[in-house]
Amino acid sequence: MKQLILLTTLIVVCSACSVQSKEKTHHTKKTVHTVKHTSKKQTRTSSGGNKVLKTGYYMAITSREVIRGSCWDYINAVYNRAGYPQAKRKRIFKGKKNGGPYARANLIQPGDWLYFINHSYHNSEHSGVFVKWVNKKKRIAKVLSYGGQSRKKPGRYRNYDLSHVYNIIRPKD
């Protein structure tokens, strides 16, 4: 009973955080949901992407769980708990931190694990889970990430400049 209440609460909380579309959701063999972005364009999110987003939300906001280590450790834990260990992930794009090539914005989907240059913190390497575009033209996006440096804080949602994404990993359904 507790699990049913927890699952229902999680679904309600997660759906309250997203902007609802008036369009019907399109279903195929793989469940696909429509996510509305601030650019008013529609992006399809795979069922794996949705699982990653819901798991990340639960860990960061609902349970406020702390995973000490790096940003990579935190996102790896999110993917593992969502049911996507290393063998159930696929690389969508691979570039290099210095010199690129860098991913086009249209390649990025909600739930993707991104490696990018963090322009807001010493142009350092950073990784996080893409949530949605805040301003796709300027490449500003809402991302779930962890501050790293073994901080005693949960993951967080922040806006990042994603003009230099050099690796994209996606759940394999």
Secondary structure as GFF3:
##gff-version 3
##sequence-region A 1 173
A	DSSP	alpha_helix	2	17	.	.	.	ID=ss1
A	DSSP	beta_strand	32	36	.	.	.	ID=ss2
A	DSSP	beta_strand	42	46	.	.	.	ID=ss3
A	DSSP	alpha_helix	47	57	.	.	.	ID=ss4
A	DSSP	pi_helix	58	62	.	.	.	ID=ss5
A	DSSP	alpha_helix	71	81	.	.	.	ID=ss6
A	DSSP	three_ten_helix	86	88	.	.	.	ID=ss7
A	DSSP	beta_strand	89	94	.	.	.	ID=ss8
A	DSSP	three_ten_helix	105	107	.	.	.	ID=ss9
A	DSSP	beta_strand	113	118	.	.	.	ID=ss10
A	DSSP	beta_strand	124	135	.	.	.	ID=ss11
A	DSSP	beta_strand	140	145	.	.	.	ID=ss12
A	DSSP	beta_strand	156	161	.	.	.	ID=ss13
A	DSSP	beta_strand	165	171	.	.	.	ID=ss14
###
